[in-house]
Amino acid sequence: MNTHASLVLNGRHIQTGQPQRITLNNKLIEQIETMPETDEVLPWIGPGLVDLQVNGYAGFDFNTPTLSSEDICNVALKIARLGVTSFYPTIITNSDHTLEKLLGAISQACTEHPWLHRILRGIHLEGPYISPENGVRGAHDKQFVKAPDWEQFQRWQTAARGMIQIVTLSPEWENAPAFIAECVRHNIVISIGHTAATPDQINRAVAAGARMCTHLGNGAHLLLPRHPNYIWEQLAQDDLWPCVIADGFHLPEQVLKVFHKVKPNQLMLISDAVSLSGLAPGTYSSFIGGNVVLTAEGRLHMADNPNLLAGSAQMLPFGVAHLVSSNLCELAEAWDMASTRPASFMKLPEARGLQVGAPGDLVVFDWLQEQFVIREVYKDGQQLTSSNGSTLDSQS
């Protein structure tokens, strides 16, 4: 594709609903013109989605040590073609050596294929500085859970070539505030998650610079005191931006509704998708141990205990659709929670959304019977197709 050739898209603006003609040129939105109202059925146009937590997709897991650069490119393009034009591959608790290898593999892929940096905006390190308690620890391996260690983290960041931009930890560790402050000084976002921390420990973490909550309401004990508890405390902290999995299985609608009411301008959607997302329904062997079942509805649960979820198997557009179809918010707001809001939080240029001069990251879609039907996806002004990404690669 000629990178300097203009592309013109007609559709309804996701925020206003007005017919618009959007011109893309040289990776950016060059012009936006309002068109007259028409009886023609036009698709919607929204900015590309931004997912702050993706473990894998379509059989690929970013936590697989043998994952090659080609595998990483392949899964990144597959995810981007869903409309998730920017995301943060997520590495979870593991041994020091394995974490270094995983982080190095992702950074090496981005070095070999520089275009990949424009889709993989950074790495989300979820653990190992989380709570060792059962329940809140989730599927993280207890033998590798430990207190924050700045020197060790620096070695991981060196392996990642500076790509670690989000760290999920529990502030219940004694040295957590000092570690958080050091991360903040290095422009790393600290997110509270998998925690059994007291309200005081959460308060001190926020004072040190923690700003995000990892899948709030999940990675939690089944039973909590009425008050105080770590969910109430995180909701009460004005400076915390909660992320939620809105797949219809991880959180009941009334919980999503309350979170939305408390944090109307800060709530962000994530997928937290695992490698089984995008695969056909069936029974699979899971790395967390035992067999898991992926239902036709998209629910992933343990085969021997259907009441126990085995991770998220839905990508970000599904969460947006769930919020809208459940009447929890309008389409424009739900899309914002999964696009410009996380982009703004992470200080990405994609935060500008549909504006002249913003990156040409766009999704053209129909909203039919409470489901998204994606027509086209554009990254840096180029349409993503079923090709091997050579057009993006040529611009590296």
C-alpha positions in Angstrom: 0.0 0.0 0.0 1.3 3.5 -0.8 1.6 5.1 2.6 1.0 8.6 1.2 -2.2 7.8 -0.6 -5.3 9.2 1.0 -8.2 7.0 2.2 -11.7 8.3 2.6 -14.2 6.7 5.0 -17.8 7.5 5.3 -19.8 6.6 8.5 -21.4 7.9 11.7 -19.1 9.4 14.3 -19.2 7.2 17.4 -19.7 10.1 19.8 -22.1 12.3 17.8 -23.9 9.9 15.5 -23.5 12.4 12.7 -22.5 11.3 9.2 -18.9 12.1 8.7 -16.3 11.8 5.9 -12.9 11.0 7.4 -9.7 11.3 5.3 -6.6 9.4 6.3 -3.2 10.3 5.0 0.3 9.6 6.1 -0.7 7.6 9.1 -3.0 10.4 10.5 -6.5 11.7 10.3 -6.1 14.5 7.8 -9.6 15.8 7.5 -13.1 15.3 9.0 -16.1 16.7 7.2 -19.7 16.6 8.4 -22.0 15.2 5.8 -25.7 15.9 5.3 -28.1 13.5 6.9 -29.1 10.6 4.8 -31.5 7.6 4.7 -28.5 5.5 3.7 -27.5 3.0 6.3 -24.0 4.0 7.3 -21.6 2.1 9.5 -20.2 3.5 12.7 -16.7 4.8 12.9 -14.8 4.8 16.2 -11.2 5.1 17.3 -9.2 2.0 17.7 -9.7 0.1 21.0 -6.9 0.0 23.6 -6.6 -3.1 25.9 -4.4 -2.7 28.9 -4.3 -6.5 29.7 -4.1 -9.3 27.2 -2.6 -12.7 28.1 -3.2 -14.3 24.7 -5.5 -15.1 21.9 -6.3 -17.8 19.3 -4.2 -20.4 20.9 -1.2 -18.1 21.5 -0.1 -17.2 25.0 2.4 -14.5 25.8 3.4 -16.6 28.8 4.7 -19.4 26.6 8.6 -19.4 26.8 8.8 -20.9 23.3 6.8 -18.2 21.6 8.7 -16.9 18.6 8.9 -13.4 17.1 6.7 -14.7 14.2 4.2 -16.0 16.7 4.0 -12.7 18.5 3.6 -10.8 15.2 0.9 -13.2 14.2 -1.2 -12.9 17.3 -0.7 -9.1 17.5 -2.2 -8.7 14.0 -5.0 -11.1 14.8 -5.9 -9.0 17.8 -5.6 -5.8 15.9 -8.0 -7.0 13.2 -10.6 -7.3 15.9 -10.4 -3.5 16.4 -8.0 -3.6 19.3 -5.3 -1.6 17.5 -3.2 -1.0 20.6 -2.7 -3.4 23.6 -0.4 -4.4 26.4 0.7 -8.1 26.3 0.5 -9.3 29.9 3.1 -11.5 31.6 2.1 -13.1 34.9 3.9 -14.5 37.9 6.7 -17.0 37.1 10.3 -17.8 38.0 12.9 -15.0 37.7 14.5 -16.7 34.7 11.3 -17.4 32.9 10.1 -13.9 33.3 13.3 -12.6 31.9 13.0 -14.9 29.0 9.4 -13.9 28.3 10.1 -10.2 28.5 13.1 -10.6 26.3 11.1 -12.5 23.7 8.5 -9.7 23.3 11.1 -6.9 23.2 13.2 -8.9 20.7 10.1 -9.3 18.5 9.6 -5.6 18.5 13.3 -5.0 17.7 13.1 -7.4 14.8 9.8 -5.9 13.6 9.7 -2.2 14.6 6.1 -1.8 13.3 5.0 -4.1 16.2 5.7 -1.3 18.7 2.8 0.5 17.3 0.4 -2.3 18.3 2.2 -3.6 21.4 2.4 -0.3 23.3 4.1 -1.7 26.3 4.2 -4.8 28.6 1.9 -5.3 31.6 3.7 -7.3 34.3 1.1 -8.9 36.5 3.0 -10.1 39.5 5.0 -11.6 41.0 4.6 -8.9 43.7 1.0 -10.0 44.6 -0.7 -11.5 47.6 0.3 -15.1 48.4 -3.2 -15.8 49.9 -5.4 -18.3 48.3 -8.4 -16.8 46.5 -6.9 -13.4 45.8 -3.8 -15.0 44.2 -6.0 -16.5 41.5 -4.1 -18.8 39.1 -0.7 -17.3 39.9 1.8 -19.9 41.1 2.4 -19.4 44.8 6.0 -20.6 44.7 7.0 -17.6 42.6 5.1 -14.9 44.6 7.4 -12.5 46.4 7.9 -9.0 47.8 8.8 -6.2 45.4 12.5 -6.1 44.5 13.7 -3.0 42.6 17.1 -4.5 41.6 15.5 -7.6 40.2 12.8 -5.5 38.5 15.6 -3.5 36.8 17.0 -6.7 35.4 13.6 -7.6 34.0 13.2 -4.1 32.5 16.6 -4.4 30.9 15.5 -7.7 29.3 12.3 -5.9 28.2 14.3 -3.0 26.7 12.2 -0.6 28.8 8.8 -2.0 27.6 7.4 -2.7 31.0 4.9 0.1 31.5 2.3 -1.3 33.9 3.0 -3.4 37.0 0.2 -5.1 39.0 1.1 -5.6 42.6 -0.4 -5.9 46.1 0.5 -3.1 48.5 0.4 -5.5 51.4 4.2 -5.9 51.2 6.2 -3.8 53.7 8.4 -2.2 51.0 5.6 -1.7 48.5 5.3 2.1 49.0 9.0 2.6 48.3 8.9 0.3 45.3 5.8 2.1 43.9 7.5 5.5 44.3 10.6 4.3 42.4 8.4 2.9 39.6 6.5 6.2 39.3 9.8 8.1 39.1 10.5 5.9 36.0 7.1 6.6 34.5 5.8 3.1 35.2 2.1 2.8 36.0 1.4 0.9 39.2 -1.9 -1.0 39.4 -3.3 -2.6 42.5 -4.5 -6.2 42.0 -4.5 -9.7 43.4 -4.5 -8.0 46.8 -5.5 -8.7 50.4 -4.2 -5.3 51.5 -5.8 -3.3 54.3 -7.4 0.1 53.6 -4.3 1.7 55.2 -2.0 -0.2 52.9 -4.0 0.8 49.9 -4.0 4.4 51.0 -0.2 4.4 51.4 0.1 2.9 47.9 -2.0 5.6 46.4 0.0 8.2 48.3 3.2 6.7 46.8 1.7 6.9 43.3 -0.4 3.9 42.5 -3.1 4.9 39.9 -4.9 1.9 38.6 -6.9 -1.2 39.7 -6.4 -4.5 37.9 -9.7 -6.3 37.1 -11.4 -4.8 40.2 -13.8 -7.3 41.8 -12.0 -10.3 40.5 -8.8 -11.9 41.9 -10.6 -11.5 45.3 -11.8 -13.6 48.2 -15.2 -15.2 47.8 -16.2 -13.7 51.2 -15.2 -10.3 52.5 -16.1 -8.2 55.6 -19.0 -5.9 54.9 -16.6 -3.0 55.6 -13.9 -2.1 55.5 -12.5 -4.2 52.6 -10.1 -3.7 49.8 -12.8 -3.3 47.1 -14.6 -0.5 48.9 -11.2 1.2 49.6 -10.1 1.1 46.0 -13.5 2.6 44.9 -13.2 5.3 47.5 -9.8 6.4 46.3 -10.3 9.4 44.0 -7.0 8.9 42.2 -7.5 5.2 41.3 -8.8 4.3 37.8 -10.4 0.8 37.9 -10.2 -1.7 35.1 -13.0 -4.3 34.8 -13.7 -7.4 32.8 -17.2 -6.8 31.4 -17.7 -10.1 29.7 -20.9 -10.9 31.5 -19.3 -13.7 33.5 -16.7 -12.1 35.7 -18.9 -9.4 37.3 -22.6 -9.3 37.8 -24.4 -6.4 36.0 -25.3 -4.7 39.4 -21.6 -4.6 40.3 -20.7 -3.1 37.0 -23.5 -0.6 37.5 -22.2 0.5 40.9 -18.6 0.7 39.7 -19.8 2.9 36.8 -21.8 5.2 39.2 -18.8 5.6 41.5 -16.2 6.1 38.8 -18.1 7.5 35.8 -15.1 9.2 34.2 -12.4 6.7 35.3 -13.8 3.2 34.7 -11.9 1.4 31.9 -12.6 -1.9 30.2 -10.0 -4.7 29.7 -10.4 -8.1 28.3 -7.8 -10.0 30.4 -8.2 -12.5 27.6 -6.4 -15.9 27.7 -5.1 -17.9 24.8 -8.4 -19.8 24.4 -10.2 -16.7 23.4 -11.1 -16.9 19.8 -11.2 -20.7 19.7 -14.2 -22.9 19.1 -16.3 -24.1 22.1 -15.0 -27.3 23.6 -12.8 -28.8 26.3 -9.2 -27.8 26.5 -6.2 -28.6 28.6 -5.2 -25.4 30.5 -1.8 -24.3 31.8 -3.3 -23.5 35.1 -3.9 -27.2 35.6 -6.7 -29.6 34.6 -9.2 -29.4 31.8 -11.3 -26.3 31.1 -14.5 -25.9 29.1 -15.2 -23.0 26.7 -19.0 -22.7 26.2 -20.8 -21.5 23.1 -21.7 -18.3 25.1 -18.0 -17.6 25.7 -17.7 -18.6 29.3 -14.6 -20.4 30.3 -14.8 -22.6 33.4 -13.0 -25.5 35.1 -14.3 -28.9 33.7 -14.6 -30.4 37.2 -16.3 -27.3 38.7 -18.5 -25.2 36.4 -18.8 -22.6 39.1 -15.1 -21.8 38.9 -14.0 -19.5 36.1 -10.8 -20.4 34.3 -10.1 -17.0 32.8 -11.6 -14.6 30.3 -12.3 -15.9 26.8 -13.7 -12.7 25.3 -11.9 -9.9 23.6 -12.5 -6.2 24.2 -15.4 -5.6 21.7 -17.4 -8.2 23.5 -17.2 -6.2 26.7 -18.3 -3.0 25.0 -21.3 -4.9 23.5 -22.2 -6.3 26.9 -22.3 -2.9 28.6 -24.6 -1.5 25.8 -26.9 -4.6 25.5 -27.3 -4.6 29.3 -28.3 -1.0 29.2 -25.5 0.0 31.5 -24.4 2.8 29.3 -24.7 4.1 25.7 -22.6 2.9 22.9 -20.5 6.1 22.7 -19.5 5.9 26.4 -18.8 2.1 26.4 -16.6 2.6 23.3 -14.8 5.5 25.1 -14.1 3.2 28.1 -12.3 0.8 25.8 -10.5 3.3 23.6 -9.7 7.0 24.2 -10.0 6.6 28.0 -7.3 4.0 28.5 -5.3 5.8 25.8 -5.5 9.0 27.8 -4.7 7.3 31.0 -1.5 5.8 29.4 -0.7 9.1 27.7 -0.9 7.6 24.2 -1.5 9.8 21.1 -4.6 7.6 20.4 -6.2 9.6 23.3 -7.2 12.2 20.7 -9.8 9.9 19.2 -11.5 11.1 16.0 -9.7 14.4 15.5 -7.6 15.9 12.8 -4.0 15.1 13.4 -4.8 12.0 15.6 -3.4 8.6 14.6 -5.3 6.9 11.9 -6.4 4.1 14.1 -10.1 3.5 13.3 -12.7 0.8 13.4 -15.6 0.8 11.0 -18.4 -1.4 12.2 -22.2 -2.1 12.2 -24.1 -2.5 15.5 -26.7 -5.2 14.7 -28.9 -7.1 17.2 -26.7 -6.0 20.1 -23.5 -7.3 18.4 -20.6 -5.7 16.6 -20.0 -6.6 13.0 -16.6 -5.2 12.1 -16.2 -4.1 8.5 -12.8 -2.6 8.5 -9.9 -1.8 10.9 -7.2 0.8 10.2 -3.9 1.1 12.0 -1.8 4.2 11.2 -4.0 5.0 8.3 -3.7 1.5 6.7 -6.4 -1.1 6.5 -5.5 -4.3 8.2 -6.3 -7.3 6.1 -5.6 -11.0 6.3 -2.1 -10.4 5.0 1.1 -11.0 7.0 1.5 -7.4 8.0 4.0 -6.6 5.3 2.5 -3.2 4.7 3.1 -2.2 8.3 6.5 -3.8 8.2 7.5 -1.8 5.2 7.0 1.4 7.3 9.3 0.3 10.1 
